[in-house]
Amino acid sequence: MMLCDTCHALVMTEKLVDAKNFVANHEELFDLICMGCTDINRPLIDDMAGSGE
């Protein structure tokens, strides 16, 4: 995922990723990131959410 500096700092502060940058709770990640990061990562987010497109 591509994140802005602010969202990256929040993700790291909230410890949403492990040492290998694996996200255990993607829904919490999606709730935390800004709309700009959500838009940039829309195809990946849709895939992770199981949209099937």
ABEGO torsion letter per residue (X at the ends): XBBBAAAAAAAAAAGABBAAGBBABAAAAAAABBAAAAAAAAAAAAAAAGAGX
